[in-house]
Amino acid sequence: MKSFKGLKVALLGGDKRDIEIAKELIDLKVDLRIIGLPYTSEVSDGFRVASLEEAIYEADVVIVPIQGTDAEGNIRASQVPIRLTDEVFEKMKDSRLFLIGSLRAPLKEACEKYSINYIEYANLDEVAIMNSIPSAEGAIQMAMEETTITIHGSNSFVLGFGRTGQTLSRMLKGIGAYTTVVARKPGDLARIQEMGYEALAFKDLGEYIGKADFIFNTAPAMVLPKEILERASKDSFILDLASPPGGVDFKAAEKLGLRAILAPGLPGKVAPKSAGRILAKVLPRLIEVQLEAAESFVII
């Protein structure tokens, strides 16, 4: 394993997943400064600092958890309040790399203003594809806990054929569900059919949704408005895996007496250690590639 000895890294916030990242960075001999991470015997308190300013002071790399921030710049996953403001980015202007799950427009503008090299890692294939595994497992677990029927033999609809949709469809079919996958692109519909699922275009969802026992949404758009929900079976169960606000009209679902749950971020809830290990592999590689490409740090 290569050593990052001497590299100053700030880890801002975090949950159980980020504990795995911290452990890996410590093994790589970085000068690690932590704030807002849950307390654990696995990460010595000697790496913790008292303030955001202390954490980012002369930091070569700044890491924010995969959940990113809210609209005001507050880091979502943190044991203490941490807000990323214009002043914070100004202090980070000499950092070589800023890693964050996803970056909202105002924060992106601040990075560009101060010429901060940033990477949004949540949607990188090597992260998102591997994260789709605990997402799919967690979705199936929730569906089993919330209903009184088996998934085997059920009519299960998966909305969206992205990375999570593909993994979830495969798992559902693997445990015996009659799996219908809903997509927009003709190419995706062809691939869905080739893989042995029932293919359904979103424009036809309203006509067939009444057959579904389970409806799993992975599409980050309003795909289940009131007019489609009105055609769903009262006995169906809807699980929305998309990022808030999701793709379901939850107010309409409640009025219609439908069971619908928004459940984003399942990897960190159902399998935080596995999800953290995924990130602990990817983030050091990103740091290595970026810094060596810029010839700004010698990694031995």
C-alpha positions, 0 to 999 in steps of 0.5 A: 500500500502506498503512503500518503505521509505528510498529506494534510486531509480534513474530514468534515462530518460523517456517519458510520461509513466515514469511520471506514474512510477515516481508518483507511486514511490513517493507515495511509499515514495522512495528517488527518483532521476530523470534525463531526465524525461519530466517536468510536474506539476505531479512530483515535481522538488524537485526530479530532479537532475543535473547529472547522477552521482548524480542520481546513487550515492548510489542508491539501484535501478536504472531504465531505460525506457522500450526502453532501449539504442542504441548500444552505450549505450545512453538511447533512451528516455531522455530529456538530453543525458544519456550514460551508460558506463563501468564507470557508471556501476562501480559506480552502483556496490553496487546497489541492482537492475538494471531495464531496458526494454532490455539490449544490449550485451555490457551492459549485460557484464558490469552488469556481470563484476560488479555483478549487479543484473538486470532484463529486464522487456520489455519481461516479460509476465505481461508487454508484454501482457498488452502492446499488448493492446495499440499496437494493438489499435494503429495499428488499428488506424494507419491503419484506418488513412492511408487508404480509406477502412474499416477494417470491411470486409477487408482481414487482415494478421497478421504476427506472433502469439506472444503476440501482434499478438494474441491481434491484431488478436482478435481485427481485427476479433472483428471488422469484418476483415477476419483475416489470421494469419501467423506463423511457429510452427505447434502448433501455426497454430493449435491454430490459426485455433482453434480460428477461424482465417485462419491459414497460414504457413510463407513458404506459405505467398508468395502464398497468400499475394496478397489477403491482404488489410492490413498486420500487422507484429509483427515478429522480423525477415525479413519476408517480403523480396523483393521476397514476397513484389513483390507478394503483392497487390499495394493497400495493406497497410503494418504496421510493429510493430516489433522493428527496423529494423523491418521485412520488406524490406522497400527499396524494398517496396518503389521501388515497390510502396507499402505503408509500415510504421515502427511503433515500440513503439506504447504504448508510442505514442498512450496511454502513460498514460495507458502504464505507469500505466502498468509499474507503477504496475509491477516495484514496484512489481519487486523491492519488490520481488527482495529485499525481496528475497535478504533480502537486504531491509525491506519493510513495 
